[in-house]
Amino acid sequence: MQGYNVLMIFTPGMDRLLMCKRRKEPYKGLFNLIGGKIEPDETGIDAAYRELLEEAGIARDAVTLHHVMDFTYYVQQCQVEMYAGRLKFEVEASGDENELFWTELDQNFFDRSRYAGEGNIGHMLEQVRLCKSLFELDS
């Protein structure tokens, strides 16, 4: 079963979320979280930090990632690990794969006409809100 990760990266104040606008399928043109494949020789957390650096130019020392939840898609034979982290200091995210931007958290992340993942981004954000105290020690 192929492993993937998805990353919710928050500003130091936990008031904005890093997102991208997809340039290719699936979800071309929709807003999404960053992430990617977990290689066979990698742990999930190592893959998450690698993808963060590759896709957004954010180094491991800028954020502590927490493994919050997983999704297993049996029909598609894949598992998605979701990690979230609060930046320790302001950084400028930059990458070539997709257009990156910081968004306010008052968006309707369940809106499938704007956001990828069939509503999963909204669900993941709600889970992070439930365990927000986990991130208070990360500054």
trRosetta pair geometry for C-beta under 8 A, 3 or more apart (Angstrom, degrees):
i j d omega theta_ij theta_ji phi_ij phi_ji
1 72 7.8 -1 177 -146 152 95
1 77 5.2 -140 -121 -180 74 72
1 78 6.2 166 -179 -103 84 25
1 79 5.6 62 137 -13 123 101
2 37 6.9 -53 -180 -137 107 99
2 38 7.8 152 175 51 62 84
2 77 6.6 72 15 122 86 84
2 78 4.7 -28 71 -111 90 89
2 79 7.5 -179 90 26 45 67
3 37 7.1 100 87 -167 62 60
3 38 3.5 -32 101 47 112 126
3 44 6.7 -104 169 -97 141 90
3 47 7.5 122 115 51 116 170
3 78 7.2 161 -89 -162 21 74
3 79 5.2 -23 -109 69 70 94
3 80 7.8 148 -163 -91 56 29
3 81 6.7 15 -171 -9 104 107
4 35 6.4 77 164 142 91 117
4 36 6.7 -122 -150 140 82 21
4 37 5.7 -49 -104 -103 72 43
4 38 6.4 -143 -83 -5 17 86
4 78 6.1 24 -2 176 110 120
4 79 7.2 175 28 89 71 46
4 80 4.8 -25 75 -107 99 75
4 81 7.3 -179 90 22 46 70
5 35 4.6 -145 101 -155 64 108
5 36 6.6 -2 51 53 83 47
5 38 6.0 93 -26 -58 97 97
5 44 6.3 137 -80 -166 119 83
5 47 5.6 154 -9 110 135 108
5 48 4.7 -131 169 -88 162 81
5 51 6.1 -177 71 20 118 153
5 80 6.9 141 -107 -163 22 66
5 81 4.8 -30 -107 68 80 91
5 82 7.3 154 -161 -89 67 27
5 83 6.2 4 -171 4 117 109
6 33 4.8 76 -176 90 97 130
6 34 7.6 146 -153 85 56 35
6 35 3.9 -77 -102 -39 42 161
6 80 5.8 21 -7 180 108 114
6 81 7.5 175 24 84 67 45
6 82 5.2 -22 68 -108 96 75
6 83 7.5 168 82 28 46 68
6 124 7.5 -92 107 -102 128 168
7 18 7.7 -13 111 77 99 118
7 33 5.9 -179 63 164 50 111
7 34 5.2 -28 53 77 108 84
7 35 5.2 163 -2 -75 80 86
7 48 6.0 134 -83 -160 111 94
7 51 6.7 177 -21 98 132 117
7 52 5.8 158 -132 -82 173 95
7 65 7.2 -61 -132 -123 103 123
7 82 7.8 170 -84 -157 28 56
7 83 5.3 -18 -111 72 73 95
7 84 7.3 149 -165 -92 54 38
7 85 7.4 -24 -166 19 98 99
8 17 6.3 -41 -161 -146 84 111
8 18 7.8 153 -164 49 38 82
8 33 6.0 -54 -78 -130 62 137
8 68 7.7 -10 31 11 123 148
8 82 7.1 29 -8 -179 104 98
8 83 7.3 -167 29 98 71 47
8 84 4.0 -13 67 -110 106 90
8 85 7.5 152 87 22 64 53
8 124 6.2 -176 -50 137 137 121
8 125 7.0 167 -130 -88 147 68
8 128 6.0 -107 104 -64 157 152
9 17 7.1 122 72 -159 51 59
9 18 4.1 -2 70 24 105 127
9 34 7.3 -5 3 38 118 116
9 52 7.0 122 -70 -131 137 112
9 56 7.1 -154 27 81 163 176
9 58 6.8 123 -146 49 158 172
9 63 6.4 -45 -136 -121 100 166
9 84 7.6 -170 -72 -152 34 53
9 85 5.8 -9 -116 66 68 87
9 87 6.7 58 178 -50 94 93
9 93 7.7 130 97 -86 145 138
10 14 4.8 21 158 -121 142 56
10 15 7.7 109 -172 22 101 30
10 16 6.9 140 -155 76 64 46
10 17 5.9 -32 -98 -97 68 63
10 18 7.6 -128 -69 -3 23 83
10 84 7.2 32 -12 -177 105 94
10 85 7.0 -160 27 100 81 41
10 86 4.8 -31 73 -107 109 67
10 87 6.7 -142 91 1 53 79
10 135 7.2 24 52 -163 140 156
11 14 6.8 -139 69 -48 68 16
11 15 5.9 -43 60 50 120 71
11 16 4.5 44 -9 51 124 94
11 17 8.0 -98 -9 -59 81 28
11 86 7.7 -11 90 -155 25 74
11 87 5.9 -36 -147 33 31 120
11 90 7.2 10 -153 -107 94 73
11 102 6.5 52 -54 -150 115 136
12 86 6.5 87 -125 167 35 94
12 87 5.1 -73 -59 84 68 89
12 88 6.9 25 -103 163 101 10
12 89 6.3 21 -68 -110 133 19
12 90 6.4 -71 -7 -58 120 63
12 139 6.5 77 -156 -119 96 98
13 16 7.7 51 68 9 96 81
14 86 5.6 -37 -76 -116 89 120
14 132 7.1 87 -175 -151 159 105
14 135 6.3 115 -88 114 129 143
15 104 7.2 -26 157 -135 80 69
15 105 6.5 -121 -167 0 43 115
16 102 4.3 38 154 171 133 108
16 103 6.2 156 -159 72 84 29
16 104 6.0 -48 -105 -91 80 39
16 105 6.9 -139 -100 -34 30 84
17 33 8.0 -60 162 -104 113 91
17 102 7.0 147 68 -156 30 64
17 103 5.5 -30 61 61 85 85
17 105 6.1 99 -17 -85 109 82
17 125 7.5 -53 -81 -106 158 116
18 33 7.6 78 95 -142 76 69
18 34 6.6 -28 123 0 112 115
18 56 6.4 25 176 -121 148 149
18 93 5.6 124 -132 -60 126 167
18 100 6.6 -12 -167 -166 94 104
18 101 7.8 158 -149 86 53 31
18 102 6.0 -36 -91 -99 55 68
19 31 5.1 16 163 -176 134 103
19 32 6.6 145 -164 72 86 28
19 33 6.3 -65 -118 -91 67 44
19 34 7.8 -177 -141 -28 26 78
19 100 7.3 155 86 -152 39 58
19 101 6.0 -25 67 68 85 77
19 102 7.6 129 20 -117 79 20
19 103 5.2 5 11 0 129 121
20 31 7.2 156 81 -153 36 58
20 32 5.6 -31 66 67 85 80
20 33 7.4 61 20 173 89 9
20 34 5.6 90 -15 -73 124 81
20 55 7.5 -73 -57 171 149 117
20 95 7.7 -43 -105 65 128 132
20 97 7.7 -2 -160 94 154 92
20 98 3.7 65 176 112 129 132
20 99 6.2 138 -160 73 72 48
20 100 5.2 -36 -97 -95 82 60
20 101 7.5 136 -102 20 34 71
21 29 7.1 -13 180 -154 94 28
21 30 7.5 -177 -149 96 62 21
21 31 5.8 -38 -96 -95 64 62
21 32 7.8 124 -115 19 19 79
21 98 6.0 -180 66 178 47 100
21 99 4.4 -6 42 61 104 108
21 101 7.3 34 -22 8 96 114
22 25 7.9 81 153 -90 128 19
22 26 7.7 -49 -173 100 158 44
22 27 4.7 107 10 106 169 90
22 28 5.3 -125 117 -113 108 30
22 29 6.3 -39 72 17 90 25
22 30 5.5 12 23 55 119 67
22 31 7.7 -161 -7 -93 84 12
22 32 5.3 51 -50 6 105 127
22 98 5.9 -39 -106 -123 33 131
22 116 6.4 81 -27 -55 138 138
23 28 6.8 -14 146 -136 17 83
23 97 7.1 -161 30 158 124 56
23 98 5.4 -161 -6 -109 98 70
23 99 7.2 116 -55 -7 103 83
24 28 5.6 -48 -179 -92 12 101
25 28 4.9 -42 -67 -30 58 108
26 116 7.3 118 118 -147 91 121
27 30 4.3 -81 -179 47 92 121
27 32 5.7 88 123 -60 149 133
27 116 3.6 20 -141 -111 152 119
27 117 7.4 10 -89 -31 148 59
30 114 6.5 129 -145 160 83 27
30 115 6.1 109 176 -151 108 11
30 116 4.4 132 107 -56 130 80
31 103 7.4 48 -170 -42 147 155
31 114 5.8 2 20 155 110 79
31 115 5.1 -43 71 -104 93 65
31 116 6.8 -147 83 -2 40 84
32 98 7.6 -57 57 178 105 168
32 115 7.1 133 -82 -162 51 65
32 116 3.9 0 -89 29 103 133
32 117 6.8 128 -126 -25 90 105
32 121 7.5 -145 -136 -70 49 134
33 117 7.8 23 13 -37 99 146
33 121 6.3 168 -29 -111 107 105
33 124 7.8 -42 -35 77 153 155
34 51 6.6 165 144 146 98 104
34 52 7.0 109 107 -106 132 54
34 55 4.5 161 -163 115 126 145
34 56 5.7 -86 -58 -41 176 114
34 95 7.8 124 -118 3 136 166
34 98 7.5 -167 -101 51 86 128
34 100 7.5 3 -64 -109 124 106
35 48 7.6 -29 -127 -123 84 71
35 51 5.6 37 -147 149 36 154
35 55 7.6 -48 -16 9 15 164
35 80 7.9 54 148 -155 154 101
36 47 7.5 -134 81 170 86 100
36 51 4.4 -179 28 -117 107 124
36 54 7.4 -30 7 75 154 133
36 55 6.9 173 -29 -45 120 131
37 47 7.4 -99 114 -164 45 131
38 42 5.5 -140 -171 81 76 114
38 44 5.7 -33 -115 -107 144 60
38 47 4.1 -86 -118 -57 74 177
38 81 7.2 54 -49 19 138 122
39 42 4.5 80 58 1 86 115
39 47 6.4 175 16 -101 74 113
42 46 4.8 -140 -163 86 95 113
42 47 4.4 106 131 -59 141 95
42 50 7.2 -74 -134 6 150 144
43 46 4.6 90 54 9 85 105
43 47 6.9 -152 88 -6 42 87
44 47 5.8 -59 -150 37 29 111
44 48 6.4 33 152 -24 65 105
44 67 6.9 66 110 -106 131 127
44 81 4.6 20 -160 41 132 174
44 83 7.9 164 147 -52 100 119
45 48 5.4 -48 -147 31 35 116
45 49 6.7 30 156 -13 65 102
45 65 6.5 165 -145 86 88 124
45 67 6.7 -79 -78 -56 96 112
45 83 7.2 123 -116 -97 66 142
46 49 6.0 -55 -150 39 32 106
46 50 6.3 35 151 -21 65 108
47 50 5.5 -54 -145 37 32 114
47 51 6.2 32 157 -18 67 106
48 51 6.0 -54 -146 37 27 108
48 52 6.4 32 152 -23 62 107
48 65 5.4 168 123 160 137 169
48 81 7.2 -92 -65 101 116 116
48 83 4.5 47 -146 12 152 158
49 52 5.5 -50 -146 33 33 117
49 53 6.6 31 156 -15 64 104
49 60 4.8 24 -157 -94 129 100
49 65 6.6 -141 -68 2 81 139
50 53 6.0 -60 -154 38 30 107
50 54 6.1 22 154 -14 67 112
51 54 5.6 -58 -138 44 31 108
51 55 5.5 6 171 0 70 117
52 55 6.7 -61 -127 48 17 93
52 56 5.7 -43 -171 42 57 112
52 58 5.0 -67 161 72 99 101
52 60 7.7 117 77 -79 130 57
52 63 7.3 -123 -177 56 157 132
52 65 7.6 -147 -41 -64 149 132
53 56 7.4 -71 -106 59 10 69
53 57 6.7 35 -161 -124 49 20
53 58 6.4 -116 -88 67 47 48
53 59 6.0 50 -102 -99 103 47
53 60 7.3 -30 -56 -37 116 74
54 95 7.4 63 133 -129 48 117
54 97 7.9 44 138 -19 90 132
55 95 4.8 12 175 -125 43 158
55 97 5.7 -53 -127 35 82 131
55 98 7.3 8 -162 31 103 97
55 100 7.9 134 151 -77 82 124
56 93 4.3 -38 -167 -153 100 101
56 94 7.0 100 -172 45 46 30
56 95 5.2 -54 -86 -40 32 123
56 100 6.0 122 -117 -115 85 155
57 91 7.9 -169 104 160 88 119
57 92 7.7 -16 90 98 129 70
57 93 6.3 150 52 -153 94 45
57 94 4.6 5 13 58 146 78
57 95 6.1 -159 -17 -66 91 73
58 62 5.2 -110 -172 67 88 142
58 63 6.4 22 156 3 125 124
58 87 7.6 -95 -150 -105 132 107
58 91 5.6 106 -114 113 93 157
58 93 6.1 -24 -48 -107 108 84
59 62 5.3 104 65 -7 71 105
60 63 7.5 -102 -160 55 31 70
61 88 7.6 -69 148 35 61 142
62 87 5.7 -22 158 -144 93 85
62 88 5.8 -153 -169 33 42 96
62 89 6.6 -96 -142 48 82 82
62 91 5.3 21 -157 -50 149 145
63 85 4.0 91 169 137 113 136
63 86 6.8 174 -139 78 91 29
63 87 5.2 -52 -83 -101 99 50
63 88 6.4 -157 -81 -11 42 84
63 138 7.5 21 -156 173 56 129
64 85 5.6 178 79 -137 41 112
64 86 7.6 -5 50 49 82 71
64 88 7.5 78 -11 -54 85 106
64 138 4.7 -142 41 -133 118 109
65 83 4.3 12 -177 173 116 126
65 84 7.1 140 -151 69 67 22
65 85 4.3 -68 -93 -53 53 126
66 83 6.5 152 71 -157 37 71
66 84 5.6 -28 59 64 92 75
66 85 6.4 148 6 -79 75 69
66 131 8.0 -144 125 120 149 132
66 134 5.6 79 -124 149 172 131
66 135 7.3 -115 0 -76 140 79
67 81 6.4 -40 -140 -178 101 109
67 82 7.6 112 -159 80 55 51
67 83 5.7 -38 -95 -98 50 81
68 82 5.2 -56 62 104 99 99
68 83 6.6 147 5 -120 88 25
68 84 5.1 32 -30 7 136 109
68 124 7.2 100 98 -158 139 88
68 127 5.8 122 162 125 123 122
68 128 6.3 -36 -128 -82 159 75
68 131 6.9 -179 -132 52 102 143
69 82 4.9 2 63 50 76 120
69 124 6.9 -149 48 -120 127 83
69 127 5.8 -23 -22 158 138 166
70 79 6.1 -3 -175 -178 113 101
70 80 6.6 157 -159 83 61 52
70 81 5.3 -24 -104 -104 88 59
70 82 6.8 -165 -83 11 34 81
71 79 7.0 167 86 -158 51 54
71 80 4.4 0 54 54 99 103
71 82 7.3 62 -9 -28 93 109
71 120 7.0 -27 -63 -136 157 138
72 78 7.9 -176 -151 99 49 42
72 79 4.9 -16 -106 -108 72 88
72 80 7.9 -161 -73 24 32 66
73 76 4.2 0 125 44 122 108
73 77 7.4 -43 98 19 82 17
73 78 5.2 4 56 61 108 79
73 79 7.3 -171 22 -82 70 37
73 80 7.4 43 -9 -7 106 100
74 77 7.1 24 -172 -77 33 46
82 124 5.5 -138 -161 -131 154 126
84 124 7.7 167 -64 165 120 104
84 128 5.0 173 -132 -108 172 121
84 135 7.4 -67 124 -74 106 124
85 135 7.4 153 -152 -119 34 106
85 138 6.9 -173 -161 -166 76 159
86 135 4.3 103 -17 -171 129 117
86 138 4.8 128 59 83 106 137
86 139 7.2 -44 114 -69 123 69
87 90 6.9 84 125 -95 141 24
87 91 5.9 -143 -146 9 140 104
88 138 6.6 -116 -83 149 80 80
88 139 6.0 133 -136 -153 65 38
93 100 4.8 -117 120 143 115 147
93 102 7.5 136 22 -55 127 90
94 100 6.8 -154 -109 43 24 138
95 98 6.7 14 97 49 120 61
95 100 5.5 91 31 -31 101 128
103 107 6.0 -9 156 -20 126 142
104 107 6.5 131 82 -30 75 90
105 125 7.2 167 -151 -164 99 133
107 111 7.7 -95 162 19 90 121
107 114 7.9 -123 179 110 120 144
107 115 7.9 125 136 -57 125 130
108 111 4.4 77 105 -30 105 109
108 114 7.7 93 79 46 87 134
108 122 7.4 -10 175 -93 51 128
109 115 5.4 87 -159 -75 57 175
109 119 7.8 104 123 -150 72 49
109 121 4.3 -117 175 108 114 102
109 122 3.8 164 92 -75 94 74
109 125 5.6 95 45 7 161 143
110 115 7.5 36 5 55 2 135
110 119 4.6 23 -141 -131 75 91
110 121 7.8 -156 -72 68 39 81
110 122 3.8 -11 -60 -21 76 164
110 123 7.9 88 -92 -35 92 70
111 114 4.6 25 106 30 115 107
111 115 5.7 97 71 12 72 101
112 115 6.7 -74 -107 63 29 73
112 118 6.3 17 -112 -122 119 38
112 119 6.3 -43 -68 -49 97 77
115 119 7.9 92 92 -91 115 31
115 121 5.1 -103 169 37 134 142
115 122 7.5 116 92 -34 156 89
116 121 7.1 89 70 -32 63 124
117 120 3.8 -94 158 43 117 105
117 121 5.2 117 61 -28 141 85
119 122 5.4 -48 -169 37 68 115
119 123 6.2 69 136 -21 82 104
120 123 5.3 -57 -147 41 40 114
120 124 6.0 40 156 -22 73 104
121 124 5.8 -53 -145 37 30 110
121 125 6.3 31 155 -20 63 106
122 125 5.8 -56 -148 35 29 111
122 126 6.6 31 153 -19 63 104
123 126 5.8 -55 -154 33 31 112
123 127 6.7 32 150 -18 64 104
124 127 5.6 -53 -153 34 36 113
124 128 6.5 37 150 -19 67 102
125 128 5.6 -50 -149 35 36 112
125 129 6.5 40 151 -21 65 102
126 129 5.5 -50 -149 33 34 114
126 130 6.7 38 151 -23 63 102
127 130 5.6 -51 -153 30 35 114
127 131 6.8 -1 159 9 66 105
128 131 6.4 -76 -149 54 31 86
128 132 6.8 70 149 -79 65 67
128 135 7.8 32 -173 -26 95 135
129 132 5.7 -3 -154 -50 36 109
131 134 4.6 16 152 -7 98 124
131 135 7.9 101 119 -13 77 88
132 135 6.0 -60 -168 34 51 107
132 136 7.1 65 140 -40 73 95
133 136 5.3 -35 -153 5 48 122
134 137 7.6 -71 175 26 32 99
135 138 5.2 -46 -162 13 58 127
136 139 7.7 -33 180 -9 39 102
